[in-house]
Amino acid sequence: MANLNSVHLNGLRAVEAVARCGSLLKAAEELGVSPSAVSQQINRTERQVGRALFERRSSGLVPTEFGALFTARLTAGFRELAQAVALADDRSSNTLIVSVAPTFASRWLVPRLSRFFALHPEVLIRIDASTQLVDLAHSDVDVAIRLGTGKWPGARAELLLPMEIFPVCSPHTARRLKSIDDLAKAWMISDENTMISWESWFDAAGVAPALPKQGASYSDPLLCLESVIAGHGVMLAWQFLAADALADGRLVAPFGISAPTGLGHYLVTADGQRGSRKVDCFRNWLSAEVKSSVANMRLASARDLPDDSVNPARSGV
């Protein structure tokens, strides 16, 4: 039986990193050492433990059956150690780190944070605005807001709002859109990196496509939105992108019809993460803000449409 005192912590870190990252090179980059140093640590740890932890294959190191069980416990253990160290820092324990895409952060989340601060002045917020999917189990990020199907390995996802798409334009542009067919006379403002399509919206509307003419295109949806607000044309938007501009009248959704995308915005935490008051406070506040935002959009949509054009069964904006 291996003696705990004889097993070095650096070796255990190397073993866990290789099993999790899937290669010596990635583990070495994470640990800030050379691949040969990681390999030596693994060999030393296997001798200390007295069991083979990896199979050596041409494709790289693959955990043995025992190694898989061993490294799973190590991952959980290192996570607990990191959380224990964080408890020693009062500022860390009161700071909520939120990973979120820049568009969501700037267009919807940040303008509402003053209400969170008023409710929970003891909780500090740090926004990590990035399009990269952070590994929640191996970072200091507490929660993430992600767009997708809700299925991410090692993560617990709670649906905030199914993503729906719908045309938006300025009130001035909307005056020329008496019917969906009039879209063919409008200019289309396009996001070059979008994953949504006009065809799916026309399907939801139950009409033949009447695509707008190709207008300006941008590499950022925020620029698209500003262009549409300025009256340059029509774009496909979604709830969190257009919520405030719809509510204050800078934009209108001229047809009151939305299309599902099969995606949703989720609040995501690490699977198995212990509950904390700051996360619970943020979760409850965020849920209430989403409900309020959706309600305001629906009121705005009903306000901007003629009475005879609103069809509650098809109006999802």
Disulfide bonds with the S-S distance in Angstrom:
none
